[in-house]
Amino acid sequence: QVQLVESGGGLVQPGGSLRLSCAASGFTFSSYTMKWYRQAPGKERELVATIISSGVGTINADSVKGRFTIFRDNAKNTLYLQMNSLKPEDTAVYYCNAPRWGKWGQGTQVTVSS
């Protein structure tokens, strides 16, 4: 039973930071690629970042390059998204994804507003 549970979202002011977490279970986490997506109101779900099993990450969304970092702690079976210099346009529900299993977390809301 593959499960993904996101946490760490909340309300933050522009310029602030948040770290999102995704706790994974039900599979050998260290062996698989993981991804972060986000979906803003009225918009399609957008791929934000990808990380392979070795820990090499890629920022897929040009709008967050230089501000977001994807990383993982395989010993803790946890995926992270560090978000710095947040902007109102980053407001969205953020989802953890395990593409090998077609599994998604429930999402965590990030709201950037003054």
PASEBA-1860 file (N, C-alpha, C; in nm, 3 decimals):
! residues 114
1> QVQLVESG> 0.084/-0.118/0.000/0.000/0.000/0.000/0.089/0.124/0.000 ~ 0.104/0.183/-0.118/0.185/0.303/-0.132/0.107/0.423/-0.079 ~ 0.170/0.499/0.010/0.107/0.617/0.066/0.205/0.733/0.068 ~ 0.152/0.853/0.040/0.228/0.977/0.045/0.148/1.078/0.126 ~ 0.211/1.142/0.222/0.143/1.238/0.308/0.225/1.366/0.314 ~ 0.169/1.475/0.258/0.236/1.604/0.259/0.207/1.680/0.387 ~ 0.300/1.766/0.425/0.280/1.856/0.537/0.371/1.977/0.519 ~ 0.349/2.080/0.600/0.435/2.196/0.601/0.379/2.320/0.536
9> GGLVQPGG> 0.264/2.310/0.473/0.205/2.427/0.411/0.148/2.522/0.514 ~ 0.105/2.638/0.466/0.049/2.738/0.554/0.046/2.874/0.489 ~ 0.018/2.974/0.571/0.013/3.113/0.527/0.147/3.179/0.556 ~ 0.204/3.243/0.455/0.332/3.308/0.470/0.331/3.440/0.393 ~ 0.406/3.538/0.443/0.415/3.667/0.375/0.508/3.661/0.255 ~ 0.487/3.748/0.155/0.581/3.754/0.043/0.724/3.772/0.093 ~ 0.816/3.699/0.032/0.955/3.701/0.074/0.990/3.598/0.179 ~ 0.890/3.533/0.235/0.912/3.433/0.337/0.949/3.298/0.281
17> SLRLSCAA> 0.965/3.201/0.372/1.008/3.067/0.334/0.920/2.961/0.399 ~ 0.908/2.848/0.332/0.843/2.730/0.386/0.919/2.607/0.339 ~ 0.915/2.503/0.421/0.968/2.374/0.381/0.855/2.272/0.385 ~ 0.824/2.216/0.268/0.723/2.113/0.258/0.786/1.976/0.275 ~ 0.713/1.885/0.337/0.759/1.748/0.355/0.659/1.651/0.295 ~ 0.708/1.538/0.249/0.625/1.430/0.198/0.676/1.300/0.257 ~ 0.599/1.242/0.347/0.635/1.116/0.410/0.584/1.001/0.324 ~ 0.675/0.913/0.283/0.642/0.803/0.194/0.646/0.670/0.268
25> SGFTFSSY> 0.558/0.579/0.229/0.556/0.446/0.288/0.500/0.347/0.188 ~ 0.525/0.219/0.210/0.470/0.114/0.127/0.556/0.073/0.009 ~ 0.673/0.130/-0.003/0.766/0.094/-0.110/0.907/0.132/-0.069 ~ 1.005/0.086/-0.146/1.144/0.118/-0.117/1.173/0.258/-0.170 ~ 1.150/0.355/-0.085/1.156/0.496/-0.123/1.287/0.532/-0.192 ~ 1.397/0.482/-0.142/1.529/0.520/-0.192/1.554/0.480/-0.337 ~ 1.472/0.392/-0.393/1.494/0.339/-0.528/1.423/0.416/-0.638 ~ 1.340/0.515/-0.603/1.249/0.570/-0.703/1.254/0.721/-0.713
33> TMKWYRQA> 1.231/0.767/-0.836/1.214/0.909/-0.864/1.089/0.963/-0.794 ~ 1.101/1.085/-0.743/0.988/1.153/-0.682/0.974/1.292/-0.743 ~ 0.852/1.346/-0.735/0.824/1.476/-0.795/0.736/1.560/-0.704 ~ 0.747/1.691/-0.718/0.653/1.787/-0.661/0.576/1.855/-0.774 ~ 0.445/1.863/-0.758/0.357/1.939/-0.846/0.284/2.045/-0.764 ~ 0.225/2.141/-0.833/0.137/2.235/-0.766/0.021/2.271/-0.858 ~ -0.089/2.313/-0.798/-0.206/2.354/-0.873/-0.267/2.477/-0.808 ~ -0.266/2.586/-0.883/-0.327/2.710/-0.839/-0.473/2.713/-0.883
41> PGKERELV> -0.556/2.793/-0.817/-0.697/2.800/-0.855/-0.716/2.836/-1.002 ~ -0.797/2.758/-1.073/-0.826/2.784/-1.213/-0.716/2.749/-1.310 ~ -0.609/2.687/-1.264/-0.497/2.653/-1.350/-0.472/2.502/-1.349 ~ -0.402/2.456/-1.451/-0.366/2.315/-1.458/-0.256/2.282/-1.359 ~ -0.249/2.156/-1.322/-0.143/2.110/-1.235/-0.008/2.123/-1.306 ~ 0.090/2.177/-1.235/0.220/2.212/-1.291/0.330/2.132/-1.222 ~ 0.418/2.074/-1.301/0.535/2.006/-1.246/0.634/2.110/-1.196 ~ 0.672/2.100/-1.069/0.762/2.195/-1.006/0.905/2.145/-1.006
49> ATIISSGV> 0.926/2.021/-0.961/1.061/1.970/-0.944/1.062/1.818/-0.947 ~ 1.178/1.762/-0.981/1.198/1.618/-0.990/1.328/1.581/-0.921 ~ 1.328/1.466/-0.854/1.452/1.417/-0.794/1.462/1.267/-0.818 ~ 1.579/1.221/-0.863/1.600/1.080/-0.887/1.655/1.014/-0.762 ~ 1.670/0.882/-0.768/1.704/0.807/-0.648/1.840/0.844/-0.589 ~ 1.933/0.888/-0.672/2.066/0.926/-0.625/2.066/1.056/-0.546 ~ 1.957/1.133/-0.555/1.949/1.261/-0.490/1.972/1.380/-0.580 ~ 1.998/1.356/-0.708/2.015/1.465/-0.803/1.878/1.522/-0.838
57> GTINADSV> 1.858/1.649/-0.811/1.730/1.715/-0.833/1.733/1.810/-0.950 ~ 1.614/1.836/-1.004/1.596/1.928/-1.116/1.474/2.015/-1.088 ~ 1.488/2.145/-1.107/1.374/2.235/-1.102/1.315/2.242/-1.242 ~ 1.190/2.198/-1.257/1.124/2.194/-1.386/1.050/2.322/-1.419 ~ 1.003/2.392/-1.319/0.927/2.515/-1.339/1.021/2.635/-1.340 ~ 1.027/2.703/-1.454/1.118/2.818/-1.467/1.087/2.928/-1.365 ~ 0.962/2.942/-1.329/0.921/3.049/-1.240/0.977/3.037/-1.099 ~ 1.023/2.919/-1.060/1.074/2.900/-0.924/1.224/2.873/-0.919
65> KGRFTIFR> 1.290/2.871/-1.033/1.434/2.848/-1.035/1.507/2.955/-0.956 ~ 1.602/2.911/-0.875/1.676/3.002/-0.790/1.612/3.027/-0.657 ~ 1.487/2.984/-0.640/1.414/3.005/-0.515/1.377/2.874/-0.445 ~ 1.348/2.770/-0.522/1.306/2.641/-0.466/1.417/2.538/-0.482 ~ 1.423/2.445/-0.388/1.516/2.333/-0.393/1.444/2.205/-0.355 ~ 1.463/2.100/-0.433/1.408/1.969/-0.400/1.521/1.882/-0.343 ~ 1.493/1.812/-0.235/1.589/1.719/-0.180/1.516/1.607/-0.108 ~ 1.590/1.502/-0.074/1.529/1.387/-0.010/1.620/1.333/0.098
73> DNAKNTLY> 1.560/1.272/0.199/1.632/1.201/0.303/1.586/1.056/0.297 ~ 1.663/0.974/0.229/1.622/0.835/0.209/1.615/0.756/0.341 ~ 1.697/0.793/0.438/1.693/0.725/0.567/1.562/0.750/0.640 ~ 1.497/0.863/0.611/1.371/0.898/0.674/1.251/0.876/0.582 ~ 1.274/0.824/0.461/1.168/0.805/0.363/1.087/0.933/0.341 ~ 1.157/1.044/0.330/1.091/1.173/0.321/1.146/1.257/0.206 ~ 1.055/1.318/0.132/1.085/1.412/0.025/1.057/1.553/0.075 ~ 1.140/1.649/0.033/1.124/1.787/0.077/1.122/1.883/-0.041
81> LQMNSLKP> 1.056/1.996/-0.020/1.065/2.110/-0.111/1.090/2.234/-0.027 ~ 1.210/2.290/-0.038/1.244/2.413/0.031/1.206/2.530/-0.058 ~ 1.121/2.618/-0.009/1.069/2.730/-0.086/1.112/2.860/-0.019 ~ 1.194/2.938/-0.087/1.241/3.065/-0.037/1.192/3.179/-0.125 ~ 1.200/3.300/-0.072/1.160/3.420/-0.147/1.023/3.403/-0.211 ~ 0.929/3.358/-0.132/0.797/3.324/-0.185/0.723/3.447/-0.237 ~ 0.648/3.424/-0.343/0.571/3.527/-0.410/0.423/3.490/-0.407 ~ 0.334/3.588/-0.418/0.191/3.556/-0.421/0.154/3.455/-0.530
89> EDTAVYYC> 0.222/3.458/-0.643/0.193/3.365/-0.750/0.235/3.221/-0.720 ~ 0.304/3.199/-0.609/0.334/3.064/-0.564/0.217/3.001/-0.489 ~ 0.114/3.077/-0.462/-0.003/3.025/-0.392/-0.066/2.911/-0.471 ~ -0.078/2.795/-0.408/-0.128/2.676/-0.475/-0.139/2.563/-0.373 ~ -0.203/2.456/-0.414/-0.194/2.330/-0.342/-0.076/2.254/-0.398 ~ 0.013/2.210/-0.312/0.134/2.140/-0.353/0.118/1.990/-0.326 ~ 0.152/1.910/-0.427/0.133/1.766/-0.421/0.264/1.691/-0.441 ~ 0.284/1.589/-0.361/0.393/1.494/-0.378/0.347/1.383/-0.472
97> NAPRWGKW> 0.436/1.337/-0.560/0.401/1.235/-0.658/0.509/1.129/-0.669 ~ 0.467/1.004/-0.671/0.555/0.890/-0.695/0.516/0.831/-0.829 ~ 0.581/0.872/-0.938/0.532/0.834/-1.071/0.537/0.684/-1.100 ~ 0.629/0.611/-1.039/0.635/0.467/-1.062/0.505/0.400/-1.022 ~ 0.440/0.451/-0.919/0.319/0.391/-0.865/0.193/0.466/-0.903 ~ 0.206/0.579/-0.970/0.090/0.660/-1.002/0.020/0.713/-0.879 ~ 0.095/0.738/-0.772/0.037/0.779/-0.645/0.062/0.926/-0.616 ~ -0.037/0.988/-0.554/-0.032/1.127/-0.512/-0.065/1.139/-0.365
105> GQGTQVTV> -0.007/1.240/-0.301/-0.049/1.274/-0.168/-0.179/1.353/-0.171 ~ -0.227/1.390/-0.054/-0.354/1.463/-0.045/-0.338/1.611/-0.075 ~ -0.216/1.660/-0.076/-0.188/1.799/-0.102/-0.177/1.882/0.025 ~ -0.099/1.988/0.018/-0.088/2.083/0.128/-0.097/2.225/0.072 ~ -0.178/2.308/0.135/-0.205/2.442/0.086/-0.094/2.538/0.124 ~ -0.044/2.611/0.026/0.051/2.719/0.048/-0.014/2.848/0.002 ~ -0.025/2.943/0.093/-0.082/3.073/0.061/0.019/3.181/0.093 ~ 0.055/3.260/-0.007/0.152/3.368/0.008/0.076/3.499/-0.006
113> SS> 0.065/3.571/0.103/-0.016/3.692/0.105/0.026/3.782/0.220 ~ 0.017/3.911/0.197/0.041/4.008/0.301/-0.089/4.055/0.365
END
